[in-house]
Amino acid sequence: MTVCPCCGFKFEGDLHDGCASCGARAVGPPLSKPVSELPTYGRSLFAGVMGGLLLLTFLISTIVALAERTPVSFRFWSLMGAAETAAWRLKWFALPASLIAFWASHLICKSIRRNPNRFLAARLAHGGLASAALVALMMVTFIGITIPARIKQRELASDASIYAQGYTIQRALLQYRSRFGSLPTTPDDLRVLPDPDGSIAAALSNIDPSAYSPGADLAALPKKKSRSLRGSALRNASLRSMDDESDGGLSFTKYELRLPGPDRKLGTEDDWTMRDGVIVKPIETEESARPVEAQNKP
C-alpha cells in the first residue's frame, strides 16, 4: 500500500508510476531514516498539562466556594467545606476527566520507561500522572464523605414538606371551626374557606376523604339515686335541662388525619398521622402503639 505525499491517496503500486488520484510522481528514492533522532517532549508535556489543568481547576473552584462563605475563614473545617462544595460542583466534569487523564498519563509513562532515550521529561509526565490521581482521589473522597449528610438533608427536606402540609391543614381546620363552630365532616369542606395564595388547595391535593376521621367528646352526667327529699322535683328538672345534645346537632371537636409519606401515596407504611394538630411520624406511631411493658423491657 502506497500513500501519496501530495494528496494522501492510498493505492497499490509504485509512486514512480504516478499517483492514481492526482498523478504526482516520485522524483527519487525515499529518504533513509536519520542516524540519530532528537528526543521529544510531546508526550511528557501532554501528560503534565492534563494533570496540572485538572488540579488548577479544582483549586480555583475551591477558592471560589471559600470566597462565597461569609465571613471568609481559612480554618481547617472551612477549607474542607469549600473543597466538598467544589467536588460536588465539578463531579460531572472533573471526576470523569481526571480518570481519563490518569489512564492516559499511565500509558504515556509506560511508553517513556520503555524508550527513555526517545522521550524526555519523564518527571513532568509522572507529575501529571500524580496530579490526575490526586484530583480523582480528592473528588471521590469529598463526595463520599458528604453523601450521608446529603441523604439526611434530603430526609429532613421531605419531613419539612409533610410538616408544612399538616400545619397548613391544621390552620384551615382552626379557621373552619372558628367560623362554623365545628370541625368539618370531610376535608373537602375546607375549600369553602378563603384561599388567596392557594396553600389550602395545595395541601388538600393528595388527601383522601377516607383518611380524615372527625370525632367529638361527649360528657355524660352520672345517674343519681332518687331520694324522697323536698326539692327533688326541682333537682330533676335542672338535670334534664343540662342535656348534652344541642339543638344544632353534634359538633366535632377532635379529629385524626393520615398524611401521605415520602412516597406521596396513602395507605402505605410510611403514612404520617396528625391528631388534633399533633403530627406523628410512622416510627413514632409504632412506638406509641406498643404496650408500656414492652417499651420498658431492656
Long-range contacts (C-beta under 8 A, 24 or more apart in sequence): 37-118, 39-117, 39-118, 39-119, 39-120, 40-118, 40-119, 40-120, 41-119, 41-120, 41-121, 41-124, 43-108, 43-111, 43-112, 43-119, 43-125, 44-108, 44-112, 44-119, 44-120, 44-121, 44-122, 44-124, 44-125, 44-128, 45-121, 45-124, 46-104, 46-108, 46-128, 47-101, 47-104, 47-105, 47-108, 47-109, 47-124, 47-125, 47-128, 47-129, 48-121, 48-124, 48-125, 48-127, 48-128, 48-131, 49-128, 50-101, 50-104, 50-105, 50-128, 50-132, 51-101, 51-105, 51-127, 51-128, 51-129, 51-130, 51-131, 51-132, 51-135, 52-127, 52-128, 52-131, 54-94, 54-97, 54-98, 54-101, 54-131, 54-132, 54-135, 55-131, 55-134, 55-135, 57-90, 57-94, 58-86, 58-87, 58-90, 58-94, 58-135, 58-138, 58-139, 61-86, 61-89, 61-90, 62-86, 65-89, 80-142, 83-138, 83-142, 84-142, 84-143, 84-145, 84-146, 86-142, 87-138, 87-139, 87-142, 87-143, 87-146, 88-142, 88-143, 88-146, 90-139, 91-139, 91-143, 94-135, 94-139, 95-136, 95-139, 95-140, 95-143, 98-132, 98-133, 98-135, 98-136, 98-139, 99-136, 101-128, 101-132, 102-129, 102-132, 102-133, 102-136, 105-129, 105-132, 158-262, 159-281, 162-259, 162-260, 162-261, 162-262, 162-272, 162-279, 163-279, 164-203, 165-203, 165-259, 166-257, 166-259, 166-272, 166-274, 166-279, 167-279, 168-199, 168-200, 168-202, 168-203, 169-200, 169-203, 169-204, 169-207, 169-257, 169-274, 170-274, 170-277, 172-200, 172-203, 173-255, 173-277, 181-248, 181-251, 182-251, 182-252, 182-253, 183-214, 183-252, 183-253, 183-254, 183-255, 184-214, 184-252, 185-214, 185-252, 186-212, 187-211, 187-212, 187-257, 206-260, 206-264, 206-266, 207-257, 207-259, 207-260, 207-266, 208-266, 211-257, 211-258, 211-259, 211-266, 212-255, 212-256, 212-257, 212-258, 213-255, 213-256, 213-257, 214-252, 214-254, 214-255, 215-252, 215-253, 215-254, 215-255, 215-256, 216-250, 216-251, 216-252, 216-253, 216-254, 217-253, 217-254, 218-244, 219-244, 220-244
